[in-house]
Amino acid sequence: MTDALAPDDDLLALYDYPLEGVRIATAPAEPRDAARLLVADRTAGAARHHCFRELPELLAPGDLLVVNDTRVLPVRLFATRQSGGEVELLLHPTGLDSGDAVLALLKPSARLKAGEWLAVRGGPRVQLLDPPGSELRRVAIEGGLAAALAVGTLPLPPYLGRPEATASDQADYQTLFASAPGAIAAPTAGLHFTPAVCERLAARGIELARVTLHVGPGTFLPVRAERLRDHAMHEELYEVSEALVAAIAAARARGGRVIAVGTTTTRALESAASSGTLVAGRARTRLMIRPPFAFRVLDGLVTNFHLPKTTLLALVAAFTGRERMLALYREAAAAGYRFYSYGDAMLLLDERHAPSDSPPQAAPDGRR
């Protein structure tokens, strides 16, 4: 299905919403599955308010949930120039295919020259290999990537307002499924899952399958172009297994829905199906999903509430329609949902096969 694209729907300014009154979560719900869950058909109808732990009852036996199993690495480094100036590095360890260099985002970047050495706090020296001019620059690390990761910290979104990740963040900012090291940001829709939720999903006949997309700058860097079509995504590495392709085929055969947990899972699946058929393999993607977009794999999406004017928001709009998405965001904000990485979630479905035994609608504050 594709959305009709109005003449100006490509304008970034239309993917915006007021932040006044929006609650920004600085820590996850306790427990994680106590997060709220806004549930809606992807195209029309009233939204329903639930709790994430009710997810198994909101889906139908035979449905398939696909999660991203990437694990966030401690890639945030603090360094000092020979002049004494401070520099922050965010390494992108899966950004290059070969060689000893690693890509990095540097802050500040403009004054850092090629050949300059930086002394990492508590760790190795790093040399800049590229001149200023691009967002991602190659660096060489004395002792290799492992030496840097040994002293690095987990990268957190700046809106959390913490100078560094806390001891709690070390656990909180990883999903239950995190097993493939390589990400520089968490696939946050997966943060709400607990062992209890997974056990109830299995008991209800809802399968879980895994895909890997190592979240990199392509997911979170700001859009600076006025039109979405002019934004260039940075490459991210993904892997789709033969087992996942078989699981999706089996779900289709039994009439189940394929529901992606998160925008990164969505991009991995739709990238692997760009030829028209879902293909297993390991590859890199620059896919930007924006209206209009013909989804080849998805019937549903679990996703958090994203920052305005981002590629993440554009992806959700491609699934629901821009006006539908913004209306759901307005409703969530008015109902006090918590937004962003540690915030609440929404479940967007193609409800042609909605289960007949869904729980009753919860109150607007998420209580039953």
Number of C-alpha atoms within 10 A of each C-alpha: 11 13 17 13 15 9 7 10 17 19 15 21 14 16 21 14 15 10 11 7 9 18 16 19 17 17 15 20 18 9 11 19 22 19 23 27 27 27 23 20 19 22 17 11 9 9 19 18 23 28 21 25 22 18 22 22 17 19 27 21 20 19 25 26 22 26 27 32 26 27 25 24 22 23 24 23 22 19 21 16 14 11 7 10 10 15 18 17 22 22 30 25 21 21 22 15 11 8 7 13 20 23 22 23 19 18 15 12 18 12 9 18 14 15 14 15 20 23 18 22 14 13 19 18 18 21 18 23 18 17 16 15 9 10 15 20 21 21 23 20 22 15 12 14 17 11 14 24 18 13 17 22 19 22 25 20 14 9 11 16 9 11 9 14 17 13 8 9 15 14 10 17 24 22 23 18 16 21 14 16 16 24 28 27 25 28 30 24 28 24 27 26 20 18 10 10 17 18 12 16 23 13 12 16 15 22 19 16 17 21 24 27 30 33 26 23 23 17 23 17 13 15 16 13 12 12 15 23 14 12 15 14 18 19 20 25 21 25 19 21 16 12 13 19 18 13 19 21 14 14 18 16 10 11 12 21 27 24 26 30 24 22 24 29 28 27 22 25 28 22 24 25 16 15 10 12 12 21 17 17 11 14 15 19 19 15 17 21 25 24 24 21 17 16 18 17 22 18 20 23 26 26 25 29 25 18 18 18 19 19 26 23 21 27 22 28 23 23 29 26 22 24 13 18 21 19 13 19 21 14 15 25 19 13 15 17 25 23 21 21 27 24 25 31 31 26 25 24 24 20 15 9 13 14 13 10 10 14 14 11 14 15 11 18 13 20 11 12
